[in-house]
Amino acid sequence: MMGLEGILGIIVLVLDIYAVLNIFQSSASTIKKTIWIALVILLPVFGLILWFLLGPKNKA
């Protein structure tokens, strides 16, 4: 049976994958994309929060 930690881990993983895909598809420069992706991967929760607040936005 999966505990609360397991469920939170899966949620963070899914959100990190979503963030990386959005960063990859953004109009930011390659170096900025690389930095953001590294932040999200190396610091999953903190990087995700930073990306959400400060990261590259898609211009729709």
HELIX and SHEET records of a PDB file:
HELIX    1   1 LEU A    4  GLN A   25  1                                  22    
HELIX    2   2 THR A   30  LEU A   42  1                                  13    
HELIX    3   3 PRO A   44  LEU A   54  1                                  11    
END                                                                             
